[in-house]
């Protein structure tokens, strides 16, 4: 299952994901603005809109978090997801600099989760 954090790239990613076999399901969405999240959910048939990123990353139904937010938010959102034991796919860049990226890689190893930078 997958959680997506919405933007234009996220919309393209979810559209592609929804055209794949059904073992991958977008179950929840969150955004900085709940109205944006609601619109995203409506357009992509996602049944749950969370009130915060924190709520979503604590959802036991979420296996993988896809981060497609604006670049300056990547570090915070990836760290939040990893800290809550979620596997993460993050649009490039994972971090703004080597220090941020190294910290996230170290945290992912400590938590035993998958972390991958993607370019969609």
C-alpha distance (Angstrom), angle and dihedral (degrees) to the residues before:
residue distance angle dihedral
X1 . . .
X2 3.73 . .
X3 3.76 140.0 .
X4 3.74 119.6 -156.8
X5 3.77 129.2 -160.0
X6 3.77 103.9 -147.9
X7 3.78 136.4 -115.4
X8 3.84 135.6 114.4
X9 3.80 92.6 -70.7
X10 3.79 89.3 47.1
X11 3.79 90.1 54.7
X12 3.81 91.1 53.3
X13 3.81 90.9 46.1
X14 3.81 93.7 50.6
X15 3.81 92.5 45.3
X16 3.81 89.3 54.6
X17 3.80 92.1 44.1
X18 3.80 91.7 51.5
X19 3.80 90.4 54.9
X20 3.83 90.2 57.5
X21 3.81 125.4 83.8
X22 3.79 112.3 -62.8
X23 3.81 98.3 -107.9
X24 3.82 86.3 94.8
X25 3.79 113.2 66.6
X26 3.78 129.7 176.6
X27 3.78 102.2 -136.7
X28 3.79 103.3 170.4
X29 3.77 144.2 12.4
X30 3.79 136.8 -162.5
X31 3.79 133.6 -178.7
X32 3.80 138.5 173.9
X33 3.80 87.0 -98.8
X34 3.81 117.6 45.1
X35 3.83 90.3 -149.1
X36 3.80 89.2 59.0
X37 3.81 89.8 48.7
X38 3.80 91.4 49.5
X39 3.80 92.0 50.7
X40 3.81 91.1 47.3
X41 3.80 90.8 49.8
X42 3.80 91.9 48.7
X43 3.82 92.7 49.4
X44 3.81 93.4 48.3
X45 3.80 102.1 35.5
X46 3.81 93.8 -113.9
X47 3.79 110.1 161.1
X48 3.79 101.5 -155.9
X49 3.80 130.4 54.6
X50 3.78 114.6 -173.8
X51 3.75 123.3 -147.2
X52 3.81 91.6 -133.4
X53 3.78 144.2 10.7
X54 3.80 87.6 -114.3
X55 3.80 91.9 58.8
X56 3.78 91.9 50.8
X57 3.78 96.1 47.9
X58 3.80 89.4 53.0
X59 3.82 93.4 51.0
X60 3.83 108.0 115.7
X61 3.83 90.3 -150.4
X62 3.81 91.7 63.8
X63 3.81 114.5 90.7
X64 3.79 100.5 167.1
X65 3.78 131.7 28.4
X66 3.79 119.5 -152.6
X67 3.81 111.2 -158.8
X68 3.79 113.5 -156.7
X69 3.80 98.1 152.3
X70 3.80 124.3 124.6
X71 3.82 113.9 -62.0
X72 3.82 98.3 -107.3
X73 3.82 88.6 58.4
X74 3.80 96.4 52.3
X75 3.80 97.1 88.1
X76 3.80 94.4 49.5
X77 3.81 95.3 44.2
X78 3.80 95.8 43.5
X79 3.81 90.3 48.1
X80 3.81 90.3 49.4
X81 3.80 92.4 50.7
X82 3.81 94.8 45.5
X83 3.81 91.2 46.0
X84 3.80 87.3 57.1
X85 3.81 92.2 51.2
X86 3.80 98.1 -103.3
X87 3.79 127.0 144.6
X88 3.81 110.0 -123.8
X89 3.78 138.8 -146.3
X90 3.79 108.8 -174.1
X91 3.78 128.9 -172.7
X92 3.78 111.3 -120.9
X93 2.94 127.2 -49.9
X94 3.80 106.0 41.0
X95 3.79 89.1 -169.9
X96 3.78 135.2 9.8
X97 3.81 92.1 -123.4
X98 3.80 142.5 9.2
X99 3.81 92.4 -91.0
X100 3.81 93.4 57.2
X101 3.80 93.6 43.1
X102 3.80 92.7 47.9
X103 3.80 91.3 49.9
X104 3.80 91.6 52.2
X105 3.80 93.2 47.2
X106 3.81 90.4 50.0
X107 3.82 91.7 48.4
X108 3.82 92.0 48.7
X109 3.82 90.2 52.5
X110 3.81 91.3 48.1
X111 3.81 91.8 50.0
X112 3.82 93.4 42.1
X113 3.80 94.5 -124.8
X114 3.78 133.9 135.3
X115 3.81 118.3 -106.3
X116 3.79 122.6 -175.7
X117 3.78 134.3 169.0
X118 3.80 111.0 -138.3
X119 3.76 136.2 -170.6
X120 3.76 114.3 -155.3
